[in-house]
Amino acid sequence: MKSIYFILISILMLLSSTEKVVAQTDSWQTLKNETSQLGKKEWQPMLKYVADLHERSTHPATYPFDYEWEEIGPGYVYGPAFGHWDVVHQIIDVLPSYPTHALHQLYKTGTIRISEINEKELKIGTKTIAIIGATIIDGNGSQPLQNATVIIKNNVIHSVGKVENISIPKDAEIIEAKGLTLLPGFIDPHFHYDFVKELPTKFLRNGVTSVRDPGEWVESYQEERDSGLPLPRLFLTGPHIEMPPAAYPEDAYIVRDKKEARTAVNVLADSGVSAIKIYFRLSLGLIEEVCAVARERGLPVTAHLEITDAREAILAGLDGIEHVTSFRTALLPPLEAQKYRQEVMKDNKARTKGLYKMWNELDINSPTVDSLIRFLAKHKTFVTPTLAAFEYRIDENKKDSVKLNGFKKMMAFIGKAFKGGVEIVVGSHGAWVGYAERGWSFQREMELLVESGMSPMDVIVSATIKGARFLRIQDRLGSIEKGKQADIVLVEGDPLKDIKALYNIKWVILNGVWIR
């Protein structure tokens, strides 16, 4: 027994002291060669066995798996020795020749954790709170639980159930919530701060407890973080990765080749970002490189597209698409798509020309639309429509019927995409929404999704647990369940009857702490 531990400790010491110079590759032969150089000669049978085991039990990346996956089968050692063999197995996982294999396993088992940049700054609840009599919409799409109770201990949901089935702790602070609807805190994966002071705090007080800013330097949030005001959980991508000439250079990390793209992802990952954002000038080859490196770092990748067909970008590794307008190239006929690409490559501003006209002329029931929706559903791509950013209304100053109908077609496309199985999430676009008061654009987006054909329950699920899945934080946020962190919103009225009830915010709890 002691000899096995000695071997394992020796291997770990060797790995920590040996400079890793082997090139990163997916070659099993390289892995075996590297294994053969570890430790003493008498260790080799054990090490060779585990390397062979990896190869025998690993299957190729075929749908629905995004990358190679490993099964536990007859090749594994069971019994008292299993733990020792498994430790050796893990050591070989982190050899430099095959790092992504180990990272993918760690992500799938939840070992790689996506964290908010301000996690250590958030106040942690220290009380026991009993919220009694509310109607609970849990975020998972379950039927509402009437006359229910939620017990929070510190910053964690301790219990959820009918009033008569839950014992109230003697030390609990009791909140009578009869007539109120209790929901998970809303999750906004497309929030733009853009130095609008106190905007994150306004969103939090309006029920948005987690935001992801897809395209702002982490440092940009320092003033808000230093303000002492309560902030939502900040999941930041850092600046978007872009090629010159950048549309918004102040928000961009400029790259020109694969080496610079790889460096960009690693620099951003090291700064604490929770995702990577690609901007529309990035070439397909660099999109693929960014996605590959982000996968190594355990980070999702999302993109605002213009000149790249969304299908090609998704096949290159994208997890999400920002804006309904990112599908423009994928929906145009090839000749028109190529003309549009060339116009945008000449002038960034060309992307706004003819936008509503293109959607106005789109046949929502065409084979092209149906094919794209099937593709998005098959690849489980998250789509953040940001409809509110493109909303157009006719009034005494605006009389463009083409824009009005074009916007209606955008909504119709999203409604059809949802019915076709596409993962729709709710993104506010921050302050830059024409028909929402500052701080309420998330609620306006939910209204528009209902108008697009989603039910209020569907939209609430998209605003909570689906948003959490997109951010890869669903293990701890996004639903009202025992063991989840206590991010909770209480509203007056029934949002399942009228989504506008979500404007009637009465209470917000973040991490077990009352905010409003």
N, C-alpha and C positions, 0 to 999 in steps of 0.2 A: 504493500500500500504506500509506504513512505517513498519507495523508489519511483512510483508513478508521479507523485506530487513533485519529487525532485526534478523529474523530466519536464513536467509542465512549467515549473518555475524557471528552469534553465532555458526553455524555449522562449518564454516571455522576456527574460533578460536579454537573450540573443536578439530578439526582434526589436527591443527598445534601444539596443546599442549599435545595431547594424544599419548602416546607411542604406535606404531603400532606393536602389538605382535601376531596378528592373522596370522596363516600360509597361505602362498600363495597357492591358490587352485582355481579351476574353478567351485566350488560348488555354485549354486544359493542359496541353503539354508543357506550356510555360509554368503553370502552377505546379505540375508534378516535378519539373526540373528544380524549381525553387525549393520545394519541399525536401528534395533529396539532399539539399545543401544544409539543412538544419540539423544541429546537434551531432550526436555521436552515431557511429555506424549501426550500433545495435538498436537505435531508435527507429530506424528506417521502416521495418515492417509495419509498425503501428502508424507512422505518418503516411506511408504509401497507401495503406488501407483506407484512411480517412479521405485522402485525395481521390482515390478511385471511387469511394462512396459518393463524394460530391458529383462526380461525372455521371455515375449510374443513375442517381436519383434526381438529376436536373433535367427539366423538360424545356423545349424552346418557347419563345414568347409568341404565343398564338392567342387570338381573341378567345375569352375576355381578359386574359392576362397581358399586362403591359410590358412584361419583361420575363426573362427566364425564371422558372419557379421550381421549388424543390419539394418533393414529397417525402414523408416519413413512411418507409416501407420495410420489407424484409431485410434490406441491406444493413439496417441499423442494428447496433448491438443493444440487447436488452439485459435486464438483470442488474445485480449489484455494481457491475463495472460500467453501466451505461453513463453515469454522470462523468466519469473520468474520460471516457471516449468523447463525450459531447464537448468537454472543455477543449480537448485537442482539436475537435471539429471547428470550434469557434476561433481558435488561434489561426488555423489555416485560412479561415474566412477573411482575416484581415491582412493576409500577405499582399504585398503591393501589386502582384500580377492580376489580382481579381477583386478589387475593392468594391465595385458596384454590386457584385453578387451579394456580399454581406450587407451592404446598405439597403438593398431592396428587401431583404429578409427582415432587417431591423425596422424599416418603415411599416411593412405589413404587420409586424407584431406590436407596433406602437412604440418601439424603443426610441425612434427618432421623433422628437416632439417639436411641433411648431409652437413658437412662443411669441406673445406680444412684446413689443420693445419696451413697454412700460410696466411689465409684470411686477417687478420688485417695488414699483412706486405706488401701486394700487393699495388702498386701505383694505384691510382684511377684517371682516365682521368678527366680533367677539361675543355676540349675544345669541341667545336662542329666541327665535321669532316664530310665532304661530299665526299664519294667515288663515282665517276661518270663514267659511261660507261662500267662497268665490266659485265661479264656474271656471274650470281649468281647461284650456286648450293647450295640449302638451307639446305641440310643434311636430309631432310624429304623424299627424293625420288621424289620430284616434277620435272617436266620438267624444264630445265635451263631457267632462265629469262635473255634474251639478252638485251644489252644496258640498264643496270639497274643502279639504284642509291641506296646507303645505307647512311642514316644520323645517325651519332652517337652523342649523347649528354652526356657529361661526360663519364660514363662507360656503357651506355645502348644504345641498338639499338632503335632509335626513329622512323624510318620509312624505308620501303623497297618498291621499285616499279620501274616501267619504268621511264626513264629519264624525259619524257614529263609529267609524272603524279606527280612528286615530286618537291616541292618548296625548293629551297636552301636557308637556313637562311643566312642573311647578314654577320653574324660574323663567318661563317663556314670556316675552313681550307679545301681547295678543293684539292682533289687528283684525277688527271685524270688517269683512269684505263682502258681505251680502249685497248683491246687485252689481258687483264688479266682475270683470273677466280677467283671469290671470293667465299670462302667456310667458314664454321664454323671452329674454332680451333679444331685440332684433339685431341681425348681423348684416352689415352693409359692406359687400366686397368691392364696391366702386365708389369710394368717398374721396373727393378732392378738397384738401384744406386750402391750398393756394394763399396762405397767409391772411385768411379772413379771420380776424381775431375772435376767439371764443367760440368759433363754429363747432369744434369737437364737443365742447361742453353743451352747446344748444342741442346737438344731436342726442347726446346722452340723456339730457333731461326730457327729450321727446321719445325716449324708449330704445334708442339705438345704442346698445351696450358694447358692441364690437364693430370696428371699422377697419377696412383695408384701403390704404391710399395707393393706387397703382400708378405711381409716377411722381414721387416727391422725395428729395433727399432726406434721409433720416434726421439730419441736423436741422432741417426746416421746422421740425416740431419742438425744438428745444425751448423756445419762448413759452409755448403752451404748457410744456412739461414743468417749467420753472414757475408758472403763474400761481400755483397753489389751488387752481380751480379743479373740480372733479373732471376727469377725462374718461372716455370709453377705453376699452382695450384697443391698443394701437398695433395693428398688424400691417407693417409697411413693406413695400417692395423696393424702396429706394428709387432712384431715377430710372426711367425706362431705358432699355438698351436700344440704341439707334445708330444708324449710319448717317454720314454727312450728305447733304446739308440738312441738319436737324430742323424739324418744324418748331420745336420748343427747346432750344439748346440749354436753357437754364435748368430744365428738368431732365436732361439727357445724360447718359453715359455713352460717349461716342466710341464706336469700334469700327475697324476697317477690315479685319481678317479674323480667322479662327483663333489665332493665338490671343488677340486682343479680346475676343468674345469670351474665351475661357477665363482670362484674367478678370474681366468685368464680373462674371458670375461669382467667382471666388472672392473678389473684393467685397461685393455686396453681401454674400453669404456670411463672410467674416464680420460684417458690420451689424449683423443681427436681423436681417430682413427675413420675412416669413414666406416670401414668394418672389418670383422674377417676372417683370413686365417687359414685353417686347413691343417696340413701336413700329410704325408701318413701313419705314424705309428699309428695315433689316431684310437682307436677302434670304432666300429659302435655305441655302447652305449654312448661313450663320444662325438661322432659327434652329436648325437641326443641332448645331454645335452647342448653342445655349441650352437647349432642352437636355442634351446628353450630360452636360456638366451639372446642370441644376438637379438632374436625377441622381447624380453621384452625391450631391449635397443634401438630398432628401427634400428638395423644394419644388412646389408646383410652379408651372409657367402659364401665364395668360398673355393675351396680345390684343392690341388694337391693330387691325389689318386694313390695308387699302390696296396695295399693289400685288399682294400675294393671295392666291386662292385659298380660302379657309380650309378646304379639304387637304391640300398639300401641306399646309402648316400643321394641321392636326396629325397627319401621318408622320410629320417630322418630330412630333412629341408634345404638342400643346395640350394643356389640360383645360384651358378655358378661352373663350372669345368675349372680348369687351365690345359692346355696342352692336345693335342690330345692323348698323350700317357697315360693319366689317364683312358682311356677306355680299357686298356689291359685286366684287370681281367674280365670285362664285356663281352669281345669278345672271350675269350678263352673257350674251352670246360671245364666243371666243374672239371674234374680230373687234367687237365693241369693248370687250374686256382689255384687249391689248392696246387699243387706242387710249382707253382711260388710264392704264398703267403708265403709258408713255407721257401723258399729260401731267400726271402727278409727279413722275420722276423729274420732269422739267420744272414744275412749280408746285410746291406743297399746297398752295391755296386752291389748286385745281380740284381738290377732293370735295370742295363744297359746291362746285358748279354742277348743275344738273342732277343733284342728289335726289330731290323730291320728284323730279321729272322721271328719273329711272324707276323709282318705286311706284309712281302713278301709272306707269306703263306696264308694270310687272303683272303677269297672270299668276295669281296666287294658286291656281289649280293646275299649273303646268307641270309636266314631267320633271323639269329642272328643279322646281321647288320641292316636289315630292322626293326626288332623289337626294337632295341636300338634307332634308329633314331625316330621312332614313339613315343617312351617313352619320349625322350628328347623334342620333339616338343610339346607333350601333356602337359608336366610339365613346359614349357616355361623356360627351364634351359639355362642360358647364357653359351656359350662355347668359351673360348679363346684359339685357337689352338696353338699359338706360333710356327708355322711351321718353321720359319726361324731358330729357335734354333736347329732343327733336320735336316736341309737341308744337302744333300749329293750330291756331283758332282764327276763325273769321270774325272780324269786328269792323268798326268804322274806319280803322287805319290799315287793316290787313284784309285783302280781298282776293288772295291768290288761291283759286280753287284747285290748281295743280298741287300746290304744297299741302293743302288740306287733305286731298285724296291720297297723296303720297304718304302722308303720315298715317292715315287710316289703313293703308296697305301694310305699313310696318307693323301696326298692331295686329292686323289679320295674320301676318306671317308668324308672329310670335304665338298667337293663339293656336294656330295650326301646328306649330312646332311643339308646343306643350302637349297637345292631343296626340301627337306622333311619338311621344316618349322622350323628348329632349329635356335635359336638366336645366330648367329656368331658375335663376336666382335674382334677387332684388338688389339693384344697385342704384344709388341716389344721384350720382354725379356731383354730390356736394352742393355748393351754393349756386352753381351755374345752371339753374332751371328756370325757365321763363314763367311758368304758371304755378309757382309754389312760393310761399313765404319762406324767408331764410330760416333754415333749421327744420323745415317740414318736407323737403324734397323726397325723402324716403317714403313717407306716407302718400305723396302724390304718385310716386312710381307704383305703389301697391294699387292705388285706384285705377291707374291706366292698365295694369295687368288684368284686373277684374273686367274692365271694359273690353279687353282683348279676348275674353272668353274663358279665362281661368275663374274657378270658383273662389270665394273668399278663403275657404279652408286651404285650397291649393296654394294661394298666394301666401298665407301665413306659414305654411310648410316651407315654401321657397324662401321666406324671409327669416327662417329660424334654422331648422336642422339641415336643409339643403345648403344654405349659406355656410353653415358649419362644416359640412362635408367638403365644400369647395375650398375652404381655408384649411382643411384637415385638422379641425379641432373638435370633431363630433364626439370624441370620447369624453369630453368634459363640458361642452357647451352646446347650445342649440335646442334643448328640450327640457321639459319639466320631468325629471326622473331622479330617483334616489341615487345619490353619489355624484350627481352633476354639480358644478359650481353654481352658486346662487346668483344668477343674473336673471331678474324677474321684472316684468312690467304688469301693472294693473291698470285697466281702462274701464271707464264707465260706459255701459251699453253692450250690445252683442255684435261684434264685428262679423259674425257669420251671416247676420241679416243685413248689415250695412257696414262695409269696410271703412266708412268714414268714422266709425266709432274709435278707430285707432288714433284719431286726433285727440281723443278725450283722455289724455294721460293723467292718472291720479297719483300713482306711486311708481318709482323706479328703484330697484335694488341692484347694486353692482357689487359682486364679490361678498355678498352678505351685509352690505352697508347701504342704508337709506340715502338716496341721492335727491329724491323729490317726493 
